[in-house]
Amino acid sequence: MATTQKITTGRRKVSVARVRLVPGTGNITVNGRALDEYFGRETSKMILVEPLKLVDQMGKVDVFVNANGGGLSGQAGAIRHGISRALVTM
């Protein structure tokens, strides 16, 4: 994998997420907080990591997200969309 970062935008309903993927150890940070701290539901966390698991990048990239608008469920969908778009560009 290249050492550059990939920046994309994901959207769902009124939620927008700016996603940055960089090579790393698998840390996921949403609005400056850890994934477990930001999302309480396991379903939301599972939705986020599905694209990474699908292409076997779990634990190989760090994900930094700025999400706003809508509720937590919409934000989770927007983040998933952004991660998917970033993985496609990789």
PyRosetta script that sets phi, psi and omega in degrees:
from pyrosetta import init, pose_from_sequence

init()
pose = pose_from_sequence("MATTQKITTGRRKVSVARVRLVPGTGNITVNGRALDEYFGRETSKMILVEPLKLVDQMGKVDVFVNANGGGLSGQAGAIRHGISRALVTM")
pose.set_psi(1, 142.7)
pose.set_omega(1, 179.8)
pose.set_phi(2, -68.2)
pose.set_psi(2, 157.3)
pose.set_omega(2, -177.8)
pose.set_phi(3, -88.1)
pose.set_psi(3, 10.4)
pose.set_omega(3, 179.5)
pose.set_phi(4, -89.7)
pose.set_psi(4, 163.3)
pose.set_omega(4, 177.4)
pose.set_phi(5, -96.6)
pose.set_psi(5, 153.2)
pose.set_omega(5, 177.1)
pose.set_phi(6, -116.1)
pose.set_psi(6, 126.6)
pose.set_omega(6, -179.5)
pose.set_phi(7, -119.3)
pose.set_psi(7, 125.7)
pose.set_omega(7, 179.5)
pose.set_phi(8, -139.3)
pose.set_psi(8, 171.5)
pose.set_omega(8, 177.8)
pose.set_phi(9, -122.6)
pose.set_psi(9, 135.4)
pose.set_omega(9, 176.1)
pose.set_phi(10, -119.5)
pose.set_psi(10, 147.7)
pose.set_omega(10, -179.2)
pose.set_phi(11, -135.8)
pose.set_psi(11, 145.7)
pose.set_omega(11, 172.6)
pose.set_phi(12, -154.3)
pose.set_psi(12, 123.8)
pose.set_omega(12, -175.4)
pose.set_phi(13, 53.0)
pose.set_psi(13, -117.4)
pose.set_omega(13, 178.8)
pose.set_phi(14, -103.5)
pose.set_psi(14, 4.5)
pose.set_omega(14, -180.0)
pose.set_phi(15, -86.4)
pose.set_psi(15, 141.8)
pose.set_omega(15, 177.6)
pose.set_phi(16, -130.7)
pose.set_psi(16, 135.9)
pose.set_omega(16, 179.6)
pose.set_phi(17, -131.1)
pose.set_psi(17, 127.1)
pose.set_omega(17, 172.9)
pose.set_phi(18, -96.8)
pose.set_psi(18, 119.6)
pose.set_omega(18, -172.3)
pose.set_phi(19, -115.5)
pose.set_psi(19, 133.6)
pose.set_omega(19, 176.3)
pose.set_phi(20, -124.3)
pose.set_psi(20, 122.3)
pose.set_omega(20, 177.0)
pose.set_phi(21, -106.4)
pose.set_psi(21, 129.3)
pose.set_omega(21, 176.4)
pose.set_phi(22, -134.5)
pose.set_psi(22, 150.0)
pose.set_omega(22, 176.4)
pose.set_phi(23, -58.3)
pose.set_psi(23, 137.4)
pose.set_omega(23, -177.6)
pose.set_phi(24, -174.9)
pose.set_psi(24, -146.6)
pose.set_omega(24, -172.5)
pose.set_phi(25, -112.1)
pose.set_psi(25, 2.6)
pose.set_omega(25, 177.6)
pose.set_phi(26, 104.6)
pose.set_psi(26, 11.9)
pose.set_omega(26, 177.5)
pose.set_phi(27, -72.4)
pose.set_psi(27, 138.2)
pose.set_omega(27, 176.1)
pose.set_phi(28, -122.2)
pose.set_psi(28, 120.7)
pose.set_omega(28, -178.3)
pose.set_phi(29, -120.1)
pose.set_psi(29, 127.0)
pose.set_omega(29, 179.8)
pose.set_phi(30, -119.0)
pose.set_psi(30, 120.2)
pose.set_omega(30, -179.4)
pose.set_phi(31, 50.1)
pose.set_psi(31, 42.0)
pose.set_omega(31, 176.9)
pose.set_phi(32, 79.8)
pose.set_psi(32, 2.4)
pose.set_omega(32, 179.8)
pose.set_phi(33, -120.6)
pose.set_psi(33, 156.8)
pose.set_omega(33, 178.6)
pose.set_phi(34, -66.4)
pose.set_psi(34, 155.5)
pose.set_omega(34, -178.2)
pose.set_phi(35, -55.9)
pose.set_psi(35, -47.2)
pose.set_omega(35, -178.3)
pose.set_phi(36, -64.9)
pose.set_psi(36, -30.1)
pose.set_omega(36, -179.6)
pose.set_phi(37, -76.9)
pose.set_psi(37, -34.6)
pose.set_omega(37, -176.2)
pose.set_phi(38, -81.4)
pose.set_psi(38, -46.6)
pose.set_omega(38, -179.2)
pose.set_phi(39, -104.2)
pose.set_psi(39, 123.1)
pose.set_omega(39, 179.5)
pose.set_phi(40, -85.1)
pose.set_psi(40, -32.2)
pose.set_omega(40, -176.4)
pose.set_phi(41, -81.7)
pose.set_psi(41, 137.9)
pose.set_omega(41, 176.9)
pose.set_phi(42, -65.9)
pose.set_psi(42, -31.8)
pose.set_omega(42, -179.6)
pose.set_phi(43, -61.9)
pose.set_psi(43, -43.5)
pose.set_omega(43, 179.5)
pose.set_phi(44, -63.4)
pose.set_psi(44, -41.7)
pose.set_omega(44, 179.2)
pose.set_phi(45, -64.8)
pose.set_psi(45, -40.0)
pose.set_omega(45, 179.8)
pose.set_phi(46, -64.9)
pose.set_psi(46, -40.1)
pose.set_omega(46, 179.1)
pose.set_phi(47, -60.1)
pose.set_psi(47, -40.7)
pose.set_omega(47, -177.0)
pose.set_phi(48, -65.9)
pose.set_psi(48, -40.7)
pose.set_omega(48, -172.9)
pose.set_phi(49, -88.5)
pose.set_psi(49, -7.7)
pose.set_omega(49, -179.4)
pose.set_phi(50, -55.3)
pose.set_psi(50, -48.0)
pose.set_omega(50, 179.8)
pose.set_phi(51, -61.9)
pose.set_psi(51, -36.1)
pose.set_omega(51, 179.6)
pose.set_phi(52, -67.3)
pose.set_psi(52, -40.7)
pose.set_omega(52, 178.5)
pose.set_phi(53, -67.1)
pose.set_psi(53, -37.1)
pose.set_omega(53, -176.7)
pose.set_phi(54, -61.7)
pose.set_psi(54, -38.8)
pose.set_omega(54, -178.6)
pose.set_phi(55, -104.3)
pose.set_psi(55, 15.1)
pose.set_omega(55, 175.3)
pose.set_phi(56, 57.9)
pose.set_psi(56, 46.2)
pose.set_omega(56, 176.5)
pose.set_phi(57, -112.3)
pose.set_psi(57, 4.1)
pose.set_omega(57, 179.2)
pose.set_phi(58, -63.3)
pose.set_psi(58, 124.6)
pose.set_omega(58, -179.6)
pose.set_phi(59, 86.4)
pose.set_psi(59, -0.8)
pose.set_omega(59, -178.7)
pose.set_phi(60, -109.8)
pose.set_psi(60, -17.4)
pose.set_omega(60, -179.9)
pose.set_phi(61, -131.1)
pose.set_psi(61, 148.5)
pose.set_omega(61, 171.3)
pose.set_phi(62, -96.6)
pose.set_psi(62, 142.6)
pose.set_omega(62, -178.3)
pose.set_phi(63, -120.0)
pose.set_psi(63, 124.1)
pose.set_omega(63, 175.9)
pose.set_phi(64, -116.6)
pose.set_psi(64, 128.2)
pose.set_omega(64, -172.7)
pose.set_phi(65, -129.6)
pose.set_psi(65, 138.2)
pose.set_omega(65, 165.9)
pose.set_phi(66, -115.3)
pose.set_psi(66, 113.0)
pose.set_omega(66, -177.2)
pose.set_phi(67, -120.7)
pose.set_psi(67, 142.1)
pose.set_omega(67, 174.7)
pose.set_phi(68, -152.7)
pose.set_psi(68, 163.8)
pose.set_omega(68, 179.7)
pose.set_phi(69, 83.4)
pose.set_psi(69, 147.9)
pose.set_omega(69, 176.4)
pose.set_phi(70, 68.2)
pose.set_psi(70, -163.5)
pose.set_omega(70, 178.8)
pose.set_phi(71, -101.5)
pose.set_psi(71, -174.9)
pose.set_omega(71, -177.4)
pose.set_phi(72, -66.2)
pose.set_psi(72, -35.2)
pose.set_omega(72, 179.6)
pose.set_phi(73, -66.5)
pose.set_psi(73, -44.4)
pose.set_omega(73, 177.4)
pose.set_phi(74, -64.9)
pose.set_psi(74, -38.6)
pose.set_omega(74, 177.6)
pose.set_phi(75, -64.8)
pose.set_psi(75, -39.4)
pose.set_omega(75, 177.7)
pose.set_phi(76, -61.5)
pose.set_psi(76, -41.9)
pose.set_omega(76, 177.4)
pose.set_phi(77, -65.6)
pose.set_psi(77, -39.1)
pose.set_omega(77, 178.7)
pose.set_phi(78, -66.9)
pose.set_psi(78, -39.3)
pose.set_omega(78, 178.3)
pose.set_phi(79, -65.4)
pose.set_psi(79, -42.4)
pose.set_omega(79, 177.6)
pose.set_phi(80, -59.4)
pose.set_psi(80, -42.8)
pose.set_omega(80, 178.8)
pose.set_phi(81, -62.5)
pose.set_psi(81, -43.7)
pose.set_omega(81, 179.1)
pose.set_phi(82, -64.8)
pose.set_psi(82, -41.2)
pose.set_omega(82, 178.0)
pose.set_phi(83, -64.0)
pose.set_psi(83, -43.4)
pose.set_omega(83, 179.5)
pose.set_phi(84, -60.4)
pose.set_psi(84, -44.0)
pose.set_omega(84, 179.0)
pose.set_phi(85, -64.4)
pose.set_psi(85, -38.6)
pose.set_omega(85, 178.5)
pose.set_phi(86, -66.2)
pose.set_psi(86, -39.4)
pose.set_omega(86, 179.6)
pose.set_phi(87, -67.0)
pose.set_psi(87, -34.3)
pose.set_omega(87, 177.6)
pose.set_phi(88, -64.0)
pose.set_psi(88, -39.8)
pose.set_omega(88, -179.9)
pose.set_phi(89, -71.6)
pose.set_psi(89, -20.1)
pose.set_omega(89, 176.8)
pose.set_phi(90, -72.6)
pose.dump_pdb("model.pdb")
